[in-house]
Amino acid sequence: MEEESKNAFEDTQEAEVTTDQVAMNGAVQQEPLKEKNKLDKFFGITKSGSTFRTEIIAGLTTFMSMVYALLVVPGMYGESVTFGAVYIATALGAIVGTMLMAFLAKMPLAQASGLGATAYVSGTLLASGMGLTYANAMIFVLIDGVIFILLTATGLRKKILKSIPEEVKISIPVGIGLFIAFIGFSNAGLVKFSSSGVGFASFNVLSGDLSYLGATSAVITLIGVITIAILCKKNVKGGILWGMLGATALYYIFAGLGCAWKDEACLALFKNFSIENPFSAFASWGKESVGQVFANGFNFNEYLGIEGNNAGSLVVLILTSALSLCMIDMFDTIGTLYGACSKGGLLDNEGNPLRMNQCMLSDAIATCVGSVCGATTVTTYVEASSGVAAGGKTGFTAFVTGLCFLVATFLSPIAQIIPSSATSSALIWVGVLMMSSVKNIEWSNPASALPAFLTIAVMAFGYSISFGIGIGLISCVIIKIFTGKIKEISIVTWVITILFLLMFLLTN
């Protein structure tokens, strides 16, 4: 009896000690969770287990990883609009989108004009002889943003995403990646068009037809993309940016050597070299970009002046083009959100990104504001995952990144001296990154393989993102009809497919 009482007493004491230890441990654990100030409380920095120092480092890491967008996006427009105007527009779009991520979504993510959407605008709408202007293109971007606001506010955005056949959904990033990479190869002079089609650049030094600066640019692009791959393999923060800067240095070194033997192109390069006043970019932006969506965006006289185009084809073009931009941004944003958030434990119990609707609303609002500024569709960048990997857990990370973009608006003169060989390296590398989804395609199933292949192939070989999506959806629907799976086709899929079919039948 005494033994039992002794054991009971010891058990009680042990329980009390354990309880005390838990209480003490709880006090120790809770002490750091006490917010330091209102800023800490608003973003929940301490509550999330992070610190101001960690969030700042993460924000800088994200900026270093994606600042290349400010250099690449303007260069993709060619002569449609001046570099400085698009640079400022892109920077402002990035600031708005990233700050919305900070204060609305309170997530450690960052946004800027998407390369896929920019490739569609510059490579399909503006460079296809449609008769569309830069201002016209901003109308499509604005419609895209308005649609996204409505879809996000009503919760339909998730439902639309689920209605797209999986094989098409998976293949879109792959096709866009090849499309972007092709632009990089073309800008670098690595592929050239001839009467026999597209061919790889000649490096035959015995032919006498080789341009020194042209060959140098092509070779440096290859060196640049290989350098980026090495840096990324070694987990160097901002690997893309450092690779671009290295390619830039090499370009000017070899151009300087070319001046030694009086190469005319090299001499002309340095003769015309100048660094403009940073405010001249703002002047170009004010003249060519901001507000153009309203001033000249609704003027489709050039389009209607082309034989075969009419009001009916214009309506279909607006609908299908806005739809293409929506789909590009939708899959880009969703994929990036899942990818970045999964790396930082920022998923809810159902495996969805935290505050997902707020994240999607951020890019929708930023896209509308960006279109007024003259920027293409603003989307979440996959490079933001580098900041998450560096420990970023709250919107303060995005706030720091947004401040960096604000400073970068005054650095356009430096950005303008970056050669195409450097930006092309980044484009090709982005293409590499976007190829990863190809492994998820069910190649052993013909019903899945063909729509996926057509989506990818038409985007790359047909040089049109929208055509690729359209052909992929149409082929998928036809296969389902003739294989007895017509019931699997949702109403939304039917509507989207019919719109694309009308685009092929009624537009050039």
N, C-alpha and C positions, 0 to 999 in steps of 0.2 A: 504493500500500500504506500509506504514511504517512498519506495523506489518509483512507483507510478507518479506520486506527487512531485518528486524531484524531477522526473522526466518532463512532467507537464510544466513545472516551473521553468525548467531550462528551455523548453519549447517556446514558452511565452516570452522569455527573455530574448531568445533568438529571433522570434517574430518581431519583438519590439525593436531590436537592434537593426533587423532587416528593414523594418518600416522607417526607422530613423535614417538609415543609410539611403533608402530610396528618396526620403524627403530631402536629405542633404544633397544627394546627387541631382534631384530635381531642381534644388535651389541653385546648384552649380550650373546646371544646364540652362536654367531660365535666366540667369544673370546676364549672359551675353545677348539674350533675346530682348532686352530692354532697349527700346528705340532711343537713339542718341538725339535726334532732332526731328522737326516736322518733315524734312526731306526724306529722312530715313523711314519715317512712318508712312509717308505717301507711297513710296516705292516698295516698302516692305523688305529693305535690304537685309537688316539684321534678322528679321523674322524668317527669311528664306535661308539663313545660314551663310550669307555672303558678307562682304565688307566693301566699304567705299573704294579701297585700294584695288580689290579684285575686280569690281565693276568697271573702274576706270581703265585698268589694263585690258579687260575684255572688250570694252568699247573701242579702244585704240587698235586692238588686234583685228576686230571686225572691219574697221575703216581701212587698215592697211591691206586687208584681204580683198576688198571690193572697190577700192578707189580707182582701179583700172577702168571701171565702167565709165568714169568721167572722161577718160581718154579714148575709149573704144567707141562708145555710142555716137559722138559727134562725127567721127571718121566714117561711120557707116552710111551717112547721108550723102557723101560725095559732094557734088556741086549744087544740090537741091537747096541748100541754105548754108550760110557761113558757119565755120567751126565754132567761133566764139559765141554766136547766138544759141546754138544747140548745147554748148558746154554749160552756159549759165542756166538754160532751161532744164537740163538734166540734173544739175546740182540742186536747183530749187525743188524739183520733183523729189529728189532723194531726201532733202531736208524735211519737206512736209511729210512724206511717208514714214521716215524714221522717227520723227518727233511724235507722230500719231501712234506709232508702235510704243513709244516711251510713255505717253500720257494717257492714251485711250486703252490700248491693249495691255500696257505695263509688262511687255515681254522683251527679252534681250535680243531682239531681231532688228534687222535693218532693211531698207528698201531703196530701190532706184529703178530707172527705166530698164525693163527687161530686154535682154539681147534678142530673145526669140521674137518679141513683139516689134522691136526695132528692125529686125531683119525682115519681118513681114511688111512693115510700113515702107522701109527704104528699098527693099529688094523686090517686092511684089506690087505695091500700090504706086510707088513713085518711079520705078525703073522698068516698068513693063509696057510703056507706051499707051497707057490708059487715058492719058490726058488729065490726070489728077495732080493737084498742086500740094505743096507742103501744108497749106492752110486747110485744104480739103481733107487731108489725112488726119488732121487734128480733130475734125468732126467725128470721124470714126472712133478715135480714142475717147472723146467726150461721151459718145453714145455708150461705149464699152463701160466707162466709169459709172454712168447713170444706171445702166442695167445692173451692174454689180451692187450698187447701193440698194436698189429695189430688191434684188434677189437675196442679198444678205439680210436685209431688214425683215423680210418675210420668211426667211429660213429655206427658201427654194434652192439656194446655191448648192447646198449639200445634196438635195434630191436630184438636181440636174446632173451633178457629177456621177451619182450612182446609176443614172440612166444610160450613160455612154457605155457601149460595149467594152469590156475589159481589154480585148485585143487591140482596139483602136487607142484606148486611153494609154496603155503602156507604150505603144509605138510612137506616140506624138513627140515625147522628149527626144527619142532617138533620131527621128526625122529632122527635128529642129536642130539637133546637134550637128548632123551632117550638113545641113543647110548653112549654119553659121561657120563651120569649118571650111566649107567651100568658098565662102566669102573671104575668109582669111587667106586661103591658098591663092585666090584670084587677086586680092589686093597686094599680095607679096610678089606676084609674078611667077609663082610656082606652077600655076596652070594657065594656059593661054588658049584662046579661041582661034581657030583657023578654018579653012575651007573643008578640012576633013573632020572637023569637030573639036572637041576639047582634048588637049594634050599636055603632058608634063613639060616644063620648061627645059630647054636645051642648055647644057653646061659645056658644050664642045668648044674648047678654047682654040681649036684649029680652024673652026669655020669662019672666023673673022666677023661673024654677025653678033657676037656677044657684047652687050653693053656692060661696061665695068660696074657702074653704079647699080644697074638693074640686077646683074648677077650677084653683086654684093648684098643687095637687099634681100634677094631670095635665100641666099645661104644663111644670112644672119637670122632670118625668120626661123629656119630649121634649128639653128643653134639656140635661138631664144626659147623655142618650145621644148627642146630637150633639156635646157637649163631649168625651165619651170618644173618639168617632171622630176628632175633630180632634187630640186629644192622642196617640192611637195612631198617626195618620198622621205626626205629627211625631216619633215614636219617643221620646216622653216616658216615662221609667220609672215604672211604677205608674200608668199613665194611667187605668185603671178606678177605682182608689182615689181619685185626685185628682178625677175627675169626680163620684164619689159625695160627696166632701167639699164640692165646690162646690155641688152640688144641695142638700145639707143646709144650707149657709149661706144659699142663696137662700130655702129653705123657711121658715127662722126669721125672715129679714128681712121677707118678705111677710106672715108670720103676725103679726109685730110691727106692721106697718102696719095689719093688720086690726083690731088692738086699738085703734088710734087712732079708728076709727069704730064701736067697740063691737060688733064681730062676735062673737057668742056662742061660736062654735066656737074662735076664736082666743083669746078670754079664758079659756075652759076649758082650752085647751092649756097656757097659761103658769101657770094656777092650779094645775094638777095636775103641773106640771113638777118633777121632783126627781131627784137623782143618788144612787143607792143605795150602800150599803157594798159594795165589790167582793166581799166574802166572802159576801154574801147569795146571789150566784149559785152559789157552791159549796154553800151550804145547800140551794138548790132542786135542784141537781144530785144531791146525796146523797139527797134525798127522792124525786125523780121519775124519775131516769134511771139512775144506776149500779146495776147488779145487777137491774134490773127484768126483764131478759130471762129470768132464772131465777125471780125472785119471783112475777111475774104473767104472764110470757110464754106459759106453757102453759095459761093459763086462757082458753078460747075460748067461754065461756058466752054472751057477747053475740052472737057469730056464730051459734052453734047455736040461739039463741033466736029467730032470724028465720025466718019460715015459708019452707020450701023448702030450707033448709040442713040438712045432716046430716053424719055422720062421713065418708061417702064423698066428698062435695063438698069437705069440709075438707082431706082428703088431697090431692085433685087441686089445690086452691087453693094449698096449701103447696108442692107440687112445681112448679107452673107459675110461681108468684110467685118462688120461689127461682131458678128457671131464668131468668126475666126479669131479675132482678137480676144474675145471673151473666153474661148476654149483654150487658147494658148496660155492666157494669164491664169485661168482656173486651174489647169493641170500643173502649171509651173508653181503657183502659190501653194496649192494643197501638198504637192510632193515635197516642196521645200520645208513647209511647216512641219510635216511628219518627220522628215529627215533631220532637221536641226533640233527639234524639240526632243526627239528620242535620244539624242546624244547627251542631253543635259538633264534627263529625268523630268522633263516638263510636259509629261502626258498625264491625263486623268485616268481614273480607274477603268474606263472603257478603251483606253489606248489612243484617245484623241488629244491633240494639242490643247493646252490650257487656254482659256479665253479665245477659242477658235473664231467665234463670230466677230469678236472685236478686232482680231488680227485681219480677217478678211474685209471688215468694214474700213480698216485703216488703208488698205491698198485701193479700195474702191474710191474713197474720198480723195486720196492722193492722186489717183488717175484723173479725176475730174479737175482738180486744181492744176495738175501737171499739164493737161491738155490746153488750159488757158495760158499757161506759161510757155507752151510750145514743146513739151516733153511727151514722149511716147508712154505707153501703159506702164505704170509703176507697179512693181511686184516685189515680193520678198526674195532676197538673194540667198542662195545656198551657202555662200561664203560666210553668212552670219553664223553658221555652225562653228566657225573657228573661234568666235568670241564666246559662244556657249561652252566650247571645249576648254577655253581659258578660264572658265569659272563664272561667267556671266549668268545671272539668274533672274534679274529684274529689268524693269524699264529704264533704270539708270544707265545700264550698258548702252541701250539705244540712244539715250540722251547725249551721252559722250560722243557716240558716233555721229549724231546729228550735228553737234557743235563742230566736229572735224570737217564735215561737209560744208558748213557755213564758212569756215576759214578757207576751204578749197575754192570757193567761188571767186576769190581774188587771185588765184594761181593759174588762170587760163593762159597767160603768156608762156608759162613753163610747159603747160600741156600741149600747146601748139607746136612745139619743137620736137615732140615725140614722132618719129617716122612711122610710116605704115608697116615697116618690117617688124617693129616692136608691137604695135597693136594687133597685127596679124598673128603673132605668136600667141597672144592671149585668146584670140578668137578660135584658133585651132585647138588650144588646150581646153577651152570651154566645150568644144565639140567632143573632145575625149571624155570629159566628165559626164556629158549627157548620154553617152553610149551605154552606161551601166544598166539601163532598164532593159536592154535587148535580151538579157539572160532570163527575164521573167516571161518572155513570149513562149507560148506553147507550140513550138515548131513541129512537134510530132502530130499535131491535129490540123489537118488541112483547112478546116473551117475557121480556125484562129490564125493560122500561119499566113494565108493569102491576104486578108484585110490588113494585117500588121505589115506585111511586106510591101503592099501597095501604098500604104500610108507613108512608109519610110522612103520608098523608091521615088514616088511622085514628088515628094518634098525636095529630095536631093537632085534627081535628074530632070524633073519638070520645073525646078527653081520656083516653087510656089508652096508655101506652107498651107494655105487655105485649100488648094487643089488636093494636096495630100490627105488632109483631114476628110474632105468631101468624098474622094474616091474610096477611102478606107471605110467610111460609114455606108456608102452605097453598096459596096461589095459585100459588106457584112450583112446588111439587110437582105440582099438577094439570096445569099447563101442560106440564111435562116429560113427564108420563105420556101426554098426548094429542098430543105432537109427536114421539114416538118416541125420547125421551132419558131414559127411565126408568133406564137403567144409570148415568146421571150422578148419581143420587140416592144418597148414601152412607147407611149404616146409621144413623149418628148423626143425620143429617137426618130420616130416617124416624121415629126415636124422639122427637126434639124436636117434630116436626110432629104426631105422634099425641097427645103430651101437651097441646099447645095445642088440638087438636081436642076432647079430653076436657074441657078447661077451658071451652070455649064451650058444650058440650052439657050439662055437669053443674053449672056455677056460674052465678051471676047476672051 
